[in-house]
């Protein structure tokens, strides 16, 4: 297992660093929030990211991808965390792209994957049905109707669901097995053919949707069931979720490290009793512990990204380890950062508050620390 980036991955990281700093800095996230942009991201910046090849990075060359790997795209997620850059990269590419690749037959891949890579269609995954991440608890039903299907149910907290052109919906079939369907959708609040997608107000001002399906009719080609794919849908879904969890952990690493560096800089410049408060030993000890936690998280994220690229069998363990540590550190480090900044740390004008809000969402997205510690223990046989 190697944690070192190859030349292509370094080029992707370096170009992403310049691009995000110039086109999607923290100031843009504040602007998107203040203007209440429904999509939660700047469509022009997203198109530039597509043009840079980000949507093609993880896919095999035979399907029109660049095959750069997850260590490369993981570096991009880390930089997105550093700058609080809002882009539908996780939902569109990692979650939906992986699922299409793993469950679509040749005709379905031909129909949807090139459009996904080119950004002609935007996909979002609708899986969770409660306030907490529970991908195995599926109540949405799909029943046979002639040569097609009818879907009934609802999905909550669909990441980047508002404005998506296609939803991947996980539903329970009549034999109690799981099915995955491509459901075309319309803009926010527009109800057609029994489908309604409405925006949810999130603390980080990102795009999240509630999806209601009432008698949604689909043709048989919209069910993703490739006969030549050896893995069952459950395994494919877990594989996609694990990759997304690792990418979220990478984003958390970038976010928490940036918040830590801003806090250390503040400790050096804030004067109290005629000396910088960073000279106080108690604060030095707290900062040192946070630094150690950051280094441990970086090791976990690097190991998980490398495991994805090498198709290692212990990826589920490493994914849960990285996400659990990321979730815990999102809470711990940002709480400490606010306390060390004092009163200014809780003002809206100060950017730290934007980091706190995004950290809280990452903490709970795709399973919080408790979820992944329980999952890690179960995978270990406890």
N, C-alpha and C positions, 0 to 999 in steps of 0.2 A: 504494500500500500504506500503510495507517494502523495504527499501533500503539496508538492511543487507544481506550479502552473507551467504548461508548455508554452511555446511561442505564440500560438494562436490565442490561447486563453489570456496571456499577458496583454496581447494587443487589444482584445476585447475589453479587458479591465481598464486599460489606460485610456482607450477611446471613450468608454463609458464615464470615466472620472471627469474628463474634459467636458463631455456633453451634459452630464447632469449638473455639474457646477455652473455651467453657463445657461442652460435651458430649463432646468427643473430644480432650482434651489429652494431653500426653506421659504423664501419670500413668495414663491409661486404657490406653495401650499396654503399660506395665509390668505393670498388673493382668492384662491379657489373656494376657501371656506367663507370668506367675507361676501363673495358674490353668489354663494350657494349654487355653484355649478352642479346640475343634476347628475352628470356623469362622474363627478368627483375627480376628474383629471382633465388636462388640456389636450384636446384632440389633435392639435398641431404637433405637440411634443410627442404624442403617441405615434403619429405617422412618421416622424423623424426616427423614432426608435425602431419602427418596422423597417425603414429604409436602411438603417444601420445593421440589420440582420439579426436583431435580438429574437424575433419570433421564429427564426429558422435555426437558432443556435443548437438546440438539443436534438433535433431530428436527424435521422440517417440521411446520407446523401442520396440514396435511392428514392427517397420521398421528397427531394427538393430541399433538404436541410443542409446545414453546414457541419453538423456532427462535431461541434466544439466541445460538448460535454458539460456536465453539471458543475465541475469546478470553475469553469469559465463563467457560466450564468450565475453561479453562486456569488462570485465576486461582484457581479452587477447588482444583485440583491443587497449585498452589503453596502454598496455605494448609494443605492436607493434609500436604505435606512439612514445613512449618514446625512443625506440631504432632504429626507422626508418626501422623496419624490413619489407622487401618486401616479401609477400606471397599471393597467390591467394585465400585467405580465404573468402574475401567478395564476389568475383564473383562466385566462385565455390560452396560455401556452403550457404551463406545467400541469394544471388539473385537466383541462379539456383536451389539450393536445396529446397528453399521455394516454388518456382514456380512448380517444379516437384511434390512436396508433395501436393500442392493445386489443380493442374490441371490434373495430371496423373490418368488414371484408374488403376485397379488392375494389369493388364498385363504390363502396362508401368512402374509402380512403381517397379514391379518385375524385369523388364528388366534393368532399369537405376539407381534406387536409391542405391542398394547395390554396384554397380560399382562406383558411386559417393562417397559414404562413404569410400570405400576401396581405393579410389584414382586410380582405374584402368582406369577410364575415367576422363578427366578434362573438365568441362563445363564453358561456358562464355555466358552472356546475351547480345544479340544485339537488342537494342531498339531505341536509339536516332539516329536521321537522320540529325541533324543540329549541329552547333557549340555550342548551348546552350541546356540545359536539357529541353526536351519537350516531355514526354512520350505519350501524347495524339495525337501528330502530326505524324501520320504514313502514309507514301506514298508507302511503299513497298507492292506489290500486291501478293496475292495468289489466283490462279484460278484453278478450277477443270479440271482434265485431266484424263478421264476414272475413274479408281479406285484410282487415286492419286492426287497429287497437283504439280503445277509449280509456283515457286517463282521468282519474279523480283524486284530489288530495291537495295538500298545501305544503309549501317549503318556506323555511325562514332563513334569514341572514344569508341570502344568495350573494356571494361576493361579486361585485361588478355586474349584477343582474339588470340594473336599470340601463336601458339603452342597448342591451345585447341583442343581436339579431337571431341567435340560436341559443337555446338552453339544452344542456344535457341533464335529463331528469331520471333519477333512480326511482323505480317503482316496484311494487310487489305484484308478481304474476299470480294467476289463479291457482297454480300448483305450489304457491308460497316461495318459489325461487325469486331471485331478483332479476329485473330487466333494466336496460338502459335505453333511453329514447332521445332522439334529436327532435326538439319541439321548437318550431319557428315562432318568434314572438314579435310584438310591436313595441312602440315607445311607451314610456312611463304612463300608467293610468289608462291606457287604451285597451279596452276589452274586446277581443274578437275570438269567435269560435270557442268560447268558454275559458279563455286564458286571460288572467289579469296579473300584471306586474306593477307593483307599487313600491315607492321608495321608503326606506326606513331611515330615521334620523340617528346617526351614529356619532359618538363622542369625538371621533377623529375626522369627521366630515367626509369620510370616504363613501364610496358607492356600495350600498347594500340593499337588497330587495326582499319583499315578501311576494311569493308566487302562489296564486290560487288557480287550480285546475278543476274545471267543472265540465265534464263531458267533452274533453279535448280529443278530437278524432285525428288519428295519424294513419298513414299507410304502412304496410309491412316493411318497406325499405327504410323507414325511420327508426326501426329497432336495430340497435347495434349488436349483432350476434354473428360474429365471424366463425365459420365452422373450422377454419384452419388455425385458429388461435387456441393453444392448449390450455391456457389458464381460464378458470371460471371468472365470472364477472366480479365476484367478491375479492378474488386475488388481484384482479386488474385494478379495482377501485382502491384497495389498500396500497398497491404499488404507486398509484398516482398520488394518493394522499400522503404517503411517506415522503415522496419527492417534494411535494408542496410544503410539508412540515419542515423539512431540512432547509428549503429556500426561505421560509419564514424565520427560521432560526438564524440564517445568514443575515437577513434584514435586521433582526433584533441585535445581532452582534454589531453591525454598522451603526445602528441607532444608539445603543448603550455606550459604545466607545466614543462616539461624538459627544454625547451628553457628559461622559466622564471627563473628556478633555476640556470641554467648556467649563466644567466645575473646577477642575484643577487650575485653569487659568484665572478663574474668579478668586480662588483661594490665594493666589499670588498677588492679586491687585487690590483686594478689599482690605482696608486698613482699620484696625481696631486696637485701642490702647497703644497707638503710635507704631504698631507693627502689622505686617500682613497676617491675616488670620491663618494662612497656610503654615505659619511657624508654630502654631499650637499643636502640641504632640497628639492630643486626642483626635484632632481632625486628620493629622497625618496617618494615624493608625487606621482610621475608617477608610481613607482613600487607598491605603495599601491593600486592605482586604478586598476592596472593589477591583483593584488592578489584578489581583490574583484570580478573582472570579471571572474577569474578562478573558484572561489567558486560558483558563480552563474551558470556557465556552468556545473560544476560537479553536482549541484542539478538538472539541467535540464536533463542531461544525465541519472542520476540515476532514475529519475522519469519515463523517457521514457523506459528504460530497464525493470523496474518493471512493467510498463503498458503492455509490450509485454508478459511477463511471466504470467500475470494475465488476458490476453486477454481483456484489458480494452477498452471500446468504445471510449475513448478520445485519443487513441494512435495517430491518424493522427495529432491532434493538438500538442501533446507533441513531436512528431517526427519533425514536422516543427519548433517548438520552439527551440528544441535542435540543429537542423542543422543550423538554422538562426544564433543563438548565436555562434555556432562553426565557421561558415564561417566568421562572423564579427571579432571574436577574432583571427582567423588565420591571418587576415590582420593586425589588430591593434597591437597585441602583438609582432608579428615578426618584424613589422616596428620599434616598440619601442626598441626591442632587438638589432637590427642592429644599431640604433642611439646611444644607450647607450654603445655599444662596440666601436663605432667610426670607424676609418679606417680599423681596423682588421676584423670588422664584414662583410666586403664586399670582403674579399679575399677568393679564392677558397680553400686554404690550411686549412682554419678554418671551423670546422664542422657546424657552425651556418648557412652557406649558404645552406647546404643540408636540414636543417630544414625549411628554408624559401621556398625552391622550393617545398618540399612536402606539406607544408602548403598552398601554392597557388593552388595546384591541389585539395586538400581536399576542399578548399574554394568553388571551382566551380563544383566539382563532385556531381551528383544527385541533383542539384539545389543550387544556391548561396543564400546569405542572402535575396536579393530582391525577388527571386522566392518564398522562404518560408514565407516571411512576407506577400506577396500577397496571398499565399495559406492559411495561418493562418487566414487572414481577410476573405477570401471567406468561409472557414469552419465555421467561426463565423457569417456568414450571412451579411457581409458588402459588 
